[in-house]
Amino acid sequence: MTEPDARTLPQEHRALPATATALRIAAVAGAAAMPASVVFRDGIWAWLGSGGQPDTTTQLATLTVTGAVATAVLAFGVCLLLTRSAGRGGATRPRRWRSWARRAVNTITVAAFSLVVFSGAYVALVAARHGEPVTLPTPTGPHRIGRATFDWTDNARVDPLAPRPGGARRLSVWLWYPAAPGAKGRPAPYAPGAWGGLHFPGVLGLGESDFAALRTHALQDVPVAEGRFPVVVLEPGLGLAAPQYSTLAENLASHGYLVAGVTPTYSANLTVLDGRAVPATTAGNPPELEAADLHTGRAAEVGDRLVGVWAADARFAAAQVTELGRSGRFAGHVDAAHTAYLGHSFGGAASLEACRTDRHCIGAADLDGTQFGPVVRTGLAAPLMILGSQNSCVTGTCRPATPGGQADRATARTLLSAGTGSASSAQIDGAGHFNFSDYPVYFLAAPLRGLLALGPIDGREGLDVIDARLVAFLDHAAAAGT
C-alpha cells in the first residue's frame, strides 16, 4: 500500500505554510521583546559589553529596537526551520512530525501572544499610575509652609568641580520656611521648569510618578510667620538634588525651622541655575566613590577632598540665609546663632564636616552616610545624630559582612568616640538607603523600584519615623544651644 498524495489530504493535514507562519510568530515575538528589553536593559547592556547603564533616550531606544529586531529574526529562522523540516518530503514524511511542528508553532504563538497581552496591560496600568496625583506626606508641625528659591554665587571660592576652571562657585538653594497663618499664594510645584529633568529619562519615566502630578504642601513666595527661626542646612545624597527631599524639608519648616536645601553643583546629576539645567562632572561625581571600600586608597582621598567642597557649600548657604534676615521678607526672622546641618548619604558626611567648622552650629544629623574628612578624627562639640538604614554600618552598630562594611563601622566608631558633644546612632528597621528621600512616596513601577535601594518598610511610615527623630533631635539641639 502506498502513502496518499499530500494534495489529497484534508486541509488540517497539509504541510504548514512555513513562511507566513514564521513571519507571524516573528512579529509577535519582536513585539514581546520590546517591554522585556526595557525591564532587563541593564543586564543586556552589560552583556553587550557597553559599560555603565543605558541612561539616555537614544541608548534606550537603540536597545529596545535592536532587541525587538534580533528576537524577531531569531524567531523567524527557528520557526521556518521547524515548519519546513516538518513539511519536507510531503507525504513521505511521517505525519507525527507534521503534528509535532504544528503543536510547537501553536504553543509558541499562544505564549508570545499572551506575553504581548500581559505586557500591554501592564504598560497601560503603569501609564495610568504615572499620571495619578500623589501628595507628599502631611507635615506634622503647626506652621503653614512657604518656599523660595535662590541662585547664589560664592565669589570667595573658585569652583573646583566645574568643567572650565576659574569661575566662582554657584549654587541653587531652595528655602522652606514657616509661613504666615493667613498667607495666600499658589502651590509650589514639586520640580518646576528644568528641574523636571530629575525625572527618569525616556521610556523609564513612565514607571515613575509624573512630577507635575506630585503635590507639595508649600506655597510659593508667601510672607513669613511671626518669630525668629533657627536655620537648618539640608544637603542631598551624591547625584540627587534638594527638591527630592521636600518631605523632610516641609516637615521641619512646619515645626519652625528655616530649611535651606543646597543642590551641590556638578555633583548632582542635575541642578538648575538661571533656569538652565547643569549636569554633573567627573570631578563633582567621581567614580572612585562607587568603590566597595570607601576608606582606603584613592576613594578615601577623593571623598575627603569632595566633602570639604560640600561643607563649604553648606556654610555659604547658612551665611546667605543670615544675610536674608537683614532686610526684605525675612528681616528679623532668621536666628543665625542657631544653625544646624543635616544631610543624606554623602550630604550627611558633609553636614558633619560643616558643623565642625561653624561656631554657630548647634548640631548635625547624618542620614545613612559614611563619614569623611577631619571630623572623623576630631568629632563634634555639638550634638550629633546618625540614622542608618536597616543593614547600614555607618552607625557603628552593624555586624559587617564585607571589608567595606567593616571600614564603615570603624569610621563611625572613631567619629562617635572622638567628640565632646552628645552623640547617638540608630538604624531604622525595614529602611533602605533611598527611604530617606522622596523616592518611597513616588509611584515606582516594579522594575524601577527593584533597581533602587528601598527597604520593605511602608514608604510613608518610614518617612514619619525619620521626620519624628529629626524634629526631636533638632528641638533638643536648639534648646541645648540657648
SULVENHU-V502289 format. One record per pair of residues at least 24 apart in sequence whose ideal C-beta (glycine too) atoms are under 6 Angstrom apart, sorted by sequence separation. I is the first residue (numbers start at 1). J is the second residue. If there is no record, write none. Layout:
i j
I J
I J
This chain:
i j
190 214
338 362
345 369
368 392
370 394
431 455
149 174
232 257
234 259
355 380
430 455
37 63
190 216
430 456
431 457
37 64
148 175
229 256
230 257
231 258
232 259
233 260
234 261
235 262
241 268
314 341
355 382
430 457
435 462
188 216
229 257
147 176
229 258
396 425
34 64
37 67
188 218
216 246
239 269
395 425
145 176
146 177
431 462
188 220
218 250
395 427
146 179
217 250
33 67
34 68
145 179
185 219
186 220
33 68
143 178
144 179
185 220
376 411
379 415
185 222
384 421
390 427
428 465
30 68
33 71
370 408
376 414
383 421
183 222
311 350
315 354
376 415
379 418
380 419
381 420
382 421
383 422
384 423
385 424
386 425
387 426
388 427
390 429
179 219
183 223
310 350
314 354
371 411
378 418
379 419
381 421
390 430
30 71
147 188
380 421
390 431
29 71
30 72
307 349
311 353
389 431
29 72
179 222
180 223
198 241
307 350
311 354
315 358
389 432
371 415
389 433
180 225
26 72
29 75
179 225
264 310
307 353
177 224
178 225
195 243
26 75
264 313
25 75
26 76
262 313
191 243
22 76
25 79
262 317
22 79
260 317
22 80
260 321
18 80
21 83
18 83
307 372
368 433
390 455
18 84
307 373
16 83
174 242
304 372
368 436
303 372
304 373
367 436
147 218
15 87
145 217
198 270
145 218
146 219
147 220
148 221
176 249
197 270
176 250
134 209
178 253
130 206
146 222
177 253
294 370
176 253
195 272
139 217
178 256
194 272
127 206
131 210
235 314
32 112
126 206
130 210
133 213
134 214
135 215
136 216
197 277
126 207
177 258
233 314
131 213
143 225
25 108
29 112
32 115
176 259
194 277
6 90
21 105
25 109
28 112
32 116
35 119
233 317
6 91
28 113
31 116
175 260
233 318
173 260
174 261
231 318
3 91
385 473
173 262
231 321
171 262
172 263
344 436
171 265
383 477
170 265
172 271
172 272
172 273
170 273
145 250
161 266
228 333
230 335
224 330
229 335
228 335
237 344
145 253
230 338
231 339
232 340
233 341
234 342
235 343
236 344
237 345
238 346
365 473
145 254
224 333
237 346
136 246
137 247
237 347
293 403
136 247
139 250
143 254
236 347
293 404
139 251
235 347
292 404
295 407
141 254
141 255
293 407
363 477
139 254
235 350
362 477
235 351
295 411
362 478
163 281
362 481
161 281
151 273
161 283
161 284
340 474
340 477
338 478
60 202
171 313
60 203
338 481
57 201
173 317
57 202
154 316
38 203
152 320
247 438
245 437
246 438
244 437
244 438
247 463
251 467
255 471
209 442
208 442
209 443
208 444
207 445
207 448
230 478
136 441
129 443
126 445
137 460
137 463
39 447
